[in-house]
Amino acid sequence: MHEQFVLKKDHLLPLLRRLAREHRLVAPVRNGYGDTMYTVVTDVDACRLDLERQPQNSLKPFFFPQRERLCSYTVDRQGEEGMAYRFYPDLPEERATVYFGVRSCDMFGVMYCDLVFLQGEHRDIFYQRRREKALFLTLACNRPFTDCFCHNTRTGPALELGFDLQLHDLGDRFYVETGKPGGVSLTAHWSPFFAPAGDDDRQAQFQNVLEARSLFQRQVHVDLAVRLLARHEPEEVFGRLSRRCQDCGGCAFICPTCTCFNIVDQPLDQGRGERLRTWDACTFAGFTRMAGDHNPVDLAAARIKKRFLHKLKHDVAKHGRPSCVGCGRCVGMCFGGVDMASFVALLCEWDGGKEGWR
């Protein structure tokens, strides 16, 4: 059973200072350009924590970097007998990290990536090394952001699972719920910062969650879209969106749950090199290009189709739920309007291909 505490806002920075002494600390910080980003905090007092605005990035790059070296290799030339390669893995350092101020949708994004990289017989050791020793102090949303629709994907505005601690802003204090054992240990270790929650605190938290659910500006009918795609794959919808897509990959790169990647060997000289993993996107023209330059998925419409069917059909079949977390970042990113909200709206206008657009 979850425990409930109250953390006074005056005690937040002192708590973060102490956590930062024993852990790497990641938190939403507003930088000098006015952008709010999840950032490694080296000095709690010198940075500007921002718990009011949505971070422009997700937590994905901290566990699955946009570019990472998997290993280095050497080449031993053996004359006419050929060459022998030796590989030396470059595993990341295991670091105890506290992720503070994580929004509910971003926590779900991490849990989805866990399904991709940590399930099954073959686990991704690079992802696993970064994921271990991670503590998540999430922050429920009192007021949804303009483009988000996490209520339609059941990933927010507050969480029921996945967090170590979940904070609710009650004005002069935070209502704190424990989730996983790491959160229980944290509150026990730093017990002077936490006071038991009372009935008034629980009632205020309950009221905040109810009010937040009523304040969403977007209604994106994700469940309806899932049912429609299970029956029909409207080529007209994909064709219309494909004409607007600029093939920039911004939607995939900003998405908390897009996990496609490419692996290349990069020679450094004649005797050594490195193997790199970089993000990829199924909307890129070269995503499915094969040896001999053959590409079985060459049309832009087919690439757009692959993206949305992955999110709303194939992941539903595999994991029991869509992989869109409703963060809305793709809405702000895509200047062509080929985002999840636009796709769902267009799909719901389509009647199944019998009579055209409604």
C-alpha positions as CSV (number, residue, x, y, z in Angstrom):
1,M,0.0,0.0,0.0
2,H,1.2,3.5,-0.9
3,E,2.3,5.8,1.9
4,Q,1.4,9.5,1.8
5,F,3.5,12.4,3.1
6,V,3.7,16.1,2.9
7,L,6.8,17.9,1.7
8,K,6.9,21.7,2.3
9,K,8.0,23.7,-0.7
10,D,10.6,25.4,1.5
11,H,12.2,22.0,2.0
12,L,12.4,21.0,-1.6
13,L,15.8,22.6,-2.5
14,P,17.5,21.4,0.7
15,L,16.2,17.9,-0.1
16,L,17.5,18.1,-3.7
17,R,20.9,19.3,-2.5
18,R,21.3,16.3,-0.4
19,L,20.1,13.9,-3.1
20,A,22.6,15.5,-5.5
21,R,25.4,14.6,-3.2
22,E,24.7,10.9,-3.4
23,H,23.2,10.7,-6.9
24,R,23.3,12.3,-10.3
25,L,20.3,14.6,-10.5
26,V,18.2,15.2,-13.6
27,A,15.5,17.8,-13.4
28,P,13.5,20.2,-15.7
29,V,15.7,23.3,-16.0
30,R,15.0,26.5,-17.9
31,N,18.2,27.4,-19.8
32,G,19.6,30.7,-20.9
33,Y,17.6,30.5,-24.2
34,G,14.3,30.2,-22.3
35,D,13.9,26.5,-23.1
36,T,12.9,24.0,-20.4
37,M,14.8,20.8,-20.7
38,Y,15.4,17.7,-18.6
39,T,19.0,18.4,-17.7
40,V,21.8,17.0,-15.5
41,V,21.9,19.4,-12.5
42,T,25.4,19.9,-11.2
43,D,24.5,22.8,-8.9
44,V,21.0,23.0,-7.5
45,D,21.4,26.6,-6.4
46,A,22.8,27.8,-9.7
47,C,20.1,26.4,-12.0
48,R,16.6,27.5,-12.6
49,L,14.3,24.6,-11.9
50,D,11.1,24.9,-13.9
51,L,8.1,22.9,-12.7
52,E,5.6,25.1,-14.6
53,R,6.3,24.3,-18.2
54,Q,6.5,21.0,-20.1
55,P,10.1,20.0,-20.8
56,Q,10.8,20.1,-24.6
57,N,12.7,16.8,-24.4
58,S,11.7,13.5,-22.8
59,L,13.8,11.2,-20.7
60,K,14.5,8.9,-23.7
61,P,18.0,10.3,-24.4
62,F,19.2,9.5,-20.9
63,F,18.7,5.8,-21.4
64,F,18.8,5.5,-25.2
65,P,21.2,8.2,-26.5
66,Q,20.8,9.7,-29.9
67,R,24.3,8.6,-30.7
68,E,26.3,6.1,-28.7
69,R,29.4,4.0,-29.2
70,L,28.7,0.3,-28.6
71,C,32.2,-0.9,-29.0
72,S,35.6,-0.2,-30.6
73,Y,37.4,-2.6,-32.9
74,T,40.8,-3.3,-34.3
75,V,41.7,-4.9,-37.6
76,D,44.6,-7.4,-37.8
77,R,45.7,-7.8,-41.4
78,Q,46.9,-11.3,-42.1
79,G,48.2,-11.0,-45.6
80,E,46.5,-13.3,-48.1
81,E,44.6,-15.1,-45.3
82,G,42.3,-12.1,-44.8
83,M,41.7,-9.9,-41.8
84,A,40.8,-10.6,-38.1
85,Y,38.6,-8.3,-36.2
86,R,38.7,-7.8,-32.4
87,F,35.8,-6.0,-30.7
88,Y,35.9,-4.2,-27.3
89,P,32.6,-3.4,-25.8
90,D,32.2,0.2,-24.5
91,L,29.6,-0.3,-21.7
92,P,28.2,2.8,-20.1
93,E,28.9,3.6,-16.4
94,E,26.2,2.5,-13.9
95,R,25.2,5.7,-12.1
96,A,22.7,6.1,-9.4
97,T,20.4,8.8,-10.8
98,V,17.4,10.7,-9.4
99,Y,15.0,11.9,-12.1
100,F,13.0,14.7,-10.5
101,G,10.0,16.5,-11.8
102,V,9.2,13.8,-14.3
103,R,5.8,14.3,-16.0
104,S,3.4,11.3,-16.0
105,C,3.5,10.9,-19.8
106,D,7.3,10.8,-19.7
107,M,7.3,8.1,-17.0
108,F,5.1,6.0,-19.2
109,G,7.5,6.6,-22.0
110,V,10.3,5.1,-19.9
111,M,8.1,2.1,-19.1
112,Y,7.4,1.6,-22.8
113,C,11.1,1.6,-23.6
114,D,11.6,-1.0,-20.9
115,L,9.3,-3.3,-22.8
116,V,11.4,-2.8,-25.9
117,F,14.9,-3.1,-24.5
118,L,14.5,-5.2,-21.3
119,Q,11.9,-7.8,-22.2
120,G,12.5,-11.2,-23.8
121,E,15.5,-13.4,-24.0
122,H,17.9,-10.8,-25.3
123,R,18.2,-7.6,-23.2
124,D,19.9,-4.5,-24.3
125,I,22.8,-4.3,-21.9
126,F,23.5,-0.6,-22.8
127,Y,20.0,0.4,-22.0
128,Q,19.9,-1.8,-18.9
129,R,23.1,-0.3,-17.4
130,R,21.6,3.2,-17.7
131,R,18.2,2.1,-16.4
132,E,19.5,0.4,-13.3
133,K,19.8,2.5,-10.1
134,A,17.3,5.1,-11.4
135,L,14.8,6.7,-9.0
136,F,11.8,8.6,-10.5
137,L,10.3,11.5,-8.6
138,T,7.3,12.3,-10.8
139,L,5.1,15.4,-10.7
140,A,1.4,15.1,-11.4
141,C,0.0,17.9,-13.7
142,N,-2.5,20.3,-12.1
143,R,-3.1,22.0,-15.4
144,P,-2.6,20.1,-18.7
145,F,-0.4,21.7,-21.3
146,T,-1.9,23.1,-24.5
147,D,-1.1,20.2,-26.8
148,C,-1.2,17.3,-24.4
149,F,-3.9,14.6,-24.4
150,C,-2.6,12.1,-21.8
151,H,-6.2,11.6,-20.5
152,N,-7.0,10.0,-23.8
153,T,-4.1,7.6,-23.6
154,R,-4.6,6.9,-19.9
155,T,-1.1,8.0,-19.0
156,G,-1.9,11.1,-16.9
157,P,-2.4,13.7,-15.6
158,A,-1.4,11.6,-12.5
159,L,0.1,8.1,-12.2
160,E,-1.1,4.9,-10.5
161,L,2.2,3.0,-11.0
162,G,5.8,3.2,-12.2
163,F,7.0,6.0,-9.9
164,D,9.2,5.8,-6.8
165,L,7.6,9.0,-5.5
166,Q,4.8,11.0,-7.0
167,L,4.4,14.7,-6.1
168,H,1.2,16.7,-6.3
169,D,1.5,20.5,-6.0
170,L,-0.9,21.7,-3.3
171,G,0.3,25.4,-3.3
172,D,2.6,25.7,-0.3
173,R,3.4,22.0,-0.1
174,F,3.6,18.8,-2.1
175,Y,1.5,15.8,-1.4
176,V,3.9,12.8,-1.8
177,E,2.9,9.2,-2.6
178,T,5.4,6.4,-2.4
179,G,5.3,3.8,-5.2
180,K,8.2,1.4,-5.7
181,P,10.6,0.4,-2.9
182,G,13.1,3.0,-3.9
183,G,10.6,5.7,-2.9
184,V,9.9,4.0,0.4
185,S,13.6,3.9,1.2
186,L,14.1,7.5,0.2
187,T,11.4,8.8,2.5
188,A,12.7,6.7,5.3
189,H,16.3,7.8,4.8
190,W,15.3,11.5,4.6
191,S,12.4,11.3,7.0
192,P,13.0,14.8,8.5
193,F,11.8,16.3,5.2
194,F,8.5,14.4,5.1
195,A,5.6,14.8,7.5
196,P,2.6,12.4,7.5
197,A,-0.3,13.5,5.2
198,G,-3.6,14.3,6.8
199,D,-7.2,14.1,5.6
200,D,-7.1,17.7,4.3
201,D,-4.0,16.9,2.2
202,R,-5.6,13.8,0.8
203,Q,-8.8,15.7,-0.1
204,A,-6.8,18.5,-1.7
205,Q,-4.9,16.0,-3.8
206,F,-8.0,14.2,-4.9
207,Q,-9.6,17.5,-5.9
208,N,-6.6,18.5,-7.9
209,V,-6.6,15.3,-9.9
210,L,-10.4,15.7,-10.7
211,E,-9.9,19.3,-11.7
212,A,-6.9,18.5,-13.9
213,R,-8.9,15.9,-15.8
214,S,-11.5,18.5,-16.7
215,L,-9.1,21.1,-18.1
216,F,-7.7,19.4,-21.2
217,Q,-8.0,21.6,-24.3
218,R,-7.6,18.7,-26.7
219,Q,-9.8,15.6,-27.1
220,V,-7.9,13.1,-29.2
221,H,-10.0,9.9,-29.6
222,V,-7.2,7.4,-29.5
223,D,-9.4,4.5,-28.4
224,L,-11.7,5.0,-31.4
225,A,-8.7,5.3,-33.7
226,V,-7.4,1.9,-32.4
227,R,-10.7,0.3,-33.1
228,L,-10.9,1.8,-36.6
229,L,-7.4,0.7,-37.5
230,A,-8.2,-2.8,-36.3
231,R,-10.9,-3.1,-39.0
232,H,-9.5,-1.0,-41.8
233,E,-6.3,0.7,-43.0
234,P,-7.4,3.8,-44.9
235,E,-4.9,4.5,-47.6
236,E,-6.6,7.8,-48.4
237,V,-5.8,9.1,-44.9
238,F,-2.1,8.0,-45.2
239,G,-1.9,9.5,-48.7
240,R,-3.3,12.8,-47.6
241,L,-0.8,13.0,-44.7
242,S,2.1,11.9,-46.8
243,R,1.8,14.9,-49.0
244,R,2.3,17.1,-46.0
245,C,5.2,15.2,-44.4
246,Q,8.6,16.8,-44.9
247,D,10.6,13.7,-44.0
248,C,12.5,15.6,-41.2
249,G,12.1,12.9,-38.5
250,G,11.3,15.5,-35.9
251,C,8.3,13.6,-34.7
252,A,10.3,10.4,-34.0
253,F,13.2,12.2,-32.4
254,I,11.0,14.1,-30.0
255,C,8.7,11.2,-29.2
256,P,9.3,9.4,-25.8
257,T,8.5,6.0,-27.3
258,C,10.1,5.9,-30.8
259,T,13.0,3.4,-30.5
260,C,14.1,2.7,-34.0
261,F,17.9,2.8,-34.5
262,N,20.6,2.1,-37.0
263,I,24.0,0.6,-36.4
264,V,27.1,1.4,-38.5
265,D,30.8,0.6,-38.3
266,Q,32.9,3.8,-38.6
267,P,36.6,3.3,-39.5
268,L,38.9,5.6,-37.7
269,D,42.0,4.5,-39.7
270,Q,43.2,1.4,-41.4
271,G,43.6,-0.5,-38.2
272,R,40.8,0.5,-35.9
273,G,37.2,1.8,-35.8
274,E,34.1,2.0,-33.7
275,R,30.6,0.7,-33.9
276,L,27.9,3.3,-33.4
277,R,24.2,3.2,-32.7
278,T,22.1,6.2,-33.8
279,W,18.4,7.0,-33.8
280,D,16.5,6.3,-37.0
281,A,12.9,7.0,-38.0
282,C,10.5,4.9,-40.1
283,T,9.5,8.0,-42.0
284,F,13.0,8.4,-43.4
285,A,13.4,7.4,-47.1
286,G,16.3,5.1,-46.3
287,F,14.8,3.4,-43.3
288,T,14.0,0.2,-45.1
289,R,16.7,0.4,-47.8
290,M,18.4,-2.9,-48.3
291,A,21.6,-4.2,-49.9
292,G,21.8,-3.4,-53.6
293,D,19.8,-0.2,-52.9
294,H,16.5,-2.0,-53.1
295,N,13.7,-0.4,-50.9
296,P,10.5,-2.5,-50.4
297,V,8.9,0.5,-48.8
298,D,9.6,3.4,-51.1
299,L,6.5,5.5,-51.1
300,A,6.1,8.3,-48.6
301,A,2.5,7.2,-47.9
302,A,3.8,3.7,-46.9
303,R,6.3,5.3,-44.5
304,I,3.6,7.4,-42.8
305,K,1.4,4.3,-42.6
306,K,4.2,2.4,-40.9
307,R,4.6,5.0,-38.2
308,F,0.9,5.3,-37.2
309,L,0.2,1.6,-37.5
310,H,3.1,0.9,-35.2
311,K,1.8,3.3,-32.5
312,L,-1.9,2.4,-32.7
313,K,-2.2,-1.1,-34.1
314,H,1.0,-3.3,-33.8
315,D,1.9,-2.1,-30.3
316,V,-1.7,-2.7,-29.2
317,A,-1.5,-6.3,-30.5
318,K,1.9,-6.8,-28.8
319,H,1.6,-4.9,-25.6
320,G,-2.1,-4.4,-25.1
321,R,-2.1,-0.6,-25.4
322,P,-0.9,2.1,-27.9
323,S,2.6,3.4,-27.5
324,C,1.5,7.0,-27.8
325,V,1.6,8.6,-24.3
326,G,-0.3,11.8,-25.2
327,C,2.5,14.2,-24.4
328,G,1.6,16.3,-27.5
329,R,5.2,17.1,-28.4
330,C,4.7,16.0,-32.0
331,V,1.9,18.5,-32.3
332,G,4.2,21.4,-31.6
333,M,7.1,19.9,-33.6
334,C,5.5,19.1,-36.9
335,F,5.0,22.2,-39.0
336,G,3.3,20.0,-41.6
337,G,0.5,18.8,-39.3
338,V,1.4,15.2,-39.6
339,D,1.2,14.6,-35.8
340,M,-0.7,12.1,-33.8
341,A,-3.6,14.4,-32.9
342,S,-4.1,15.4,-36.6
343,F,-3.9,11.8,-37.7
344,V,-6.5,10.6,-35.2
345,A,-8.8,13.5,-36.1
346,L,-8.5,12.7,-39.8
347,L,-9.0,9.0,-39.3
348,C,-12.1,9.6,-37.2
349,E,-13.6,11.7,-40.0
350,W,-13.2,8.8,-42.4
351,D,-16.1,6.4,-42.6
352,G,-14.2,3.3,-43.6
353,G,-13.7,4.0,-47.2
354,K,-17.3,3.5,-48.4
355,E,-18.7,7.0,-48.9
356,G,-15.6,9.2,-48.5
357,W,-15.1,11.9,-46.0
358,R,-17.8,12.8,-43.5
